[in-house]
Amino acid sequence: MNKTPGWINSYCFPMMAFLVLVGPFALDFHLHYPDEMYYTDAAIRMMQNGDYLTTYLGNDELRFKKPILTYWFVLAGFKTLGVAAYSSRILFLLFGAGIIPMVYHIAKLIGKSKRLPLWSAWIIATHPIIIFSSTRAIPDILLAFFMTLAAVGVTGLLKHGKNSPKKYLWFFYLGLALAFESKGLPAAALGLVAIAYMLFNPWKRIPLIKLLYLPAVIIALFISLFWFAAMYLKFGPVYLDSFIEDQVGMRVGSRLWMIAKHFIFAVLLMGGLFIPWVSLKVKSLVSGTKAAFNQNRAFMGFAIVWVLSIIGMTAMVSTFYERYLLPVTPVAAIFLAGILLKTNVAPSMTMKVWTKIFIGINWVVLSVALFAHVGLGSSFWIFVQWIIGFGLSVMLWRKNSTNNYQVQVMGLSILLLFFSISLVTHPLSIPNQGRQVQAYVSTHNIPENSKIAFLGNLHYASKIRIGLGPDYFMKTFPSIDEIPQSYSYIICDEPNKKALEGILPITEVVSLNWDPKFINEMIMAIINGNTSEEKMKWGKKYYWIDRSSN
């Protein structure tokens, strides 16, 4: 580490560590988030029908609940790298990592401290919701990225005032526009809060004439509204019903107790998700907050207002998700870094203790992974990944005994945990159902452009649809009675297989994975050495039905 202190102390190190250590967890379906199907299904259908504006589900239903940009990100991955699990998520991982240099840049803008950008970068790089959202093909990490871009614009405007370069206005308005095209109204609400703050804050007000930079405003409005205009022209106002129901009707709650509960939960999560960083100087948090606020009142006031705004909006939703806090998490990370650095926190014994805790957790996870992979007879490359993970943990343990690069060491110990967890989830998930079905149709010479019906869980259907790619038309049906005769092949899950016995010739298992519900059976199978038999008995199976000869 001592050979390249400039690189180590920049945003490049946490950004590269994020990509390398989170990448194995992100770029395959170790954990397939249910909502990903909406975007991957639609992207594949776009490739098949050439309509890049209209979004269809795997059962051919129209879906207008979210704007178009997230669908295009998945489509861009598919078009560039081919249809696969990793290509559906690659841009989301890259944009999650892209938040790190923006946070670093904001921290540089608001003060002269060399440590504030570094600490801010590592805090945001290790935030669990940033990490998990970067591993999923859903809108949340895009919303966070573009709102952070808008925050760069706000920071530049607050710093330079009337003399602000126009680039900060472009950052602000384009960030808001792209955030709106990612997830809709949350971006608009936070944007209005930011404009109101810049106009009326008591420390550095921005004149309205400065904010009304028409070229940026007009382009931003076009980006924000063009898809809505296109859908209006194609489907009329009815498409808005679905969008408004998702953005307002399903989200906004009215019961006072529910609002109070969500508010308390949001406040606790906003702080709790920054563990271990927030715990480094608990006793000094109040004094550190005052000192950080007084050092740069304009920006810290903006960060506080944005955080309180998202907490207020989150409290109003009918169903609470921790990812709703994500849009303001980057500016909250900078505020937290400012608080900690006002308490003379680094290096500290608390940081070393936390690092040892995370390394210890890594060793537990690696031990579980080694037991599973030795028992299951995994591939050579899995053991190479295990050796890399173990070697990094030993290196970090040794480096933790010194005071050099303590922030980096603790940050790496947190990120390494996700690298290690991917080894545990691997035997449960990989190869996923899509890759197994892809191998089956290839070895059995199933003709391209064949119509394939799917009976089973919609979310697993999306993985199989990715495996088949655009060359096969697979549609999900609720029952066998609704499948037209033109569908020569059927894939079904275990419950549907039992219902079809005696009606159709069910040839063979096309996909088999361990079912996490039967993890105890998996452990006993490894101990007893009969994993193949027990996997067939307890595993999650999908079956292939050929109707072409009937």
Buried (B, 14 or more C-beta within 10 A) or exposed (E): BEEEEEEBBBBBBBBBBBBBBBBBBBBBBBBBBEBBBBBBBBBBBBBBEEEBEBBBBBBEEEBBBBBBBBBBBBBBBBBEEEBBBBBBBBBBBBBBBBBBBBBBBBBBBBBEBEBBBBBBBBBBBBBBBBBBBBBBBBBBBBBBBBBBBBBBBBBBBBBBBEEBEEEBBBBBBBBBBBBBBBBBBBBBBBBEBBBEBBEEBEEBBBEEEBBEBEEBBEBBEEBBBBBBEEBBEEEEEEBBEBBBEBBEEEBEBEEEEBBEEBBEBBBEBBEEBBEBBBEBBEEBBEEBBEBBBEBBBBBBBBBBBBBBBBBBBBBBBBEBEBBBBBBBBBBBBBBBBBBBBBBEBBBBEBBBEBBBEBBEBBBEBBEBBBBBBEBBEBEEEBBEBBEBBBEBBEBBBEBBEEEEBBBBBBBBBBBBBBBBBBBBBBBBBBBBBBBBBBBBBEEEEBEEEBBBBBBBBBBBBBBBBBBBBBBBBBBBBEEBEEBEEEBBBBBBBBEBBEEBEEEBEBEEBBBBBBBEEBEEBBBBBBEEEEBEEBBEEBBBBBBBBBBEEE
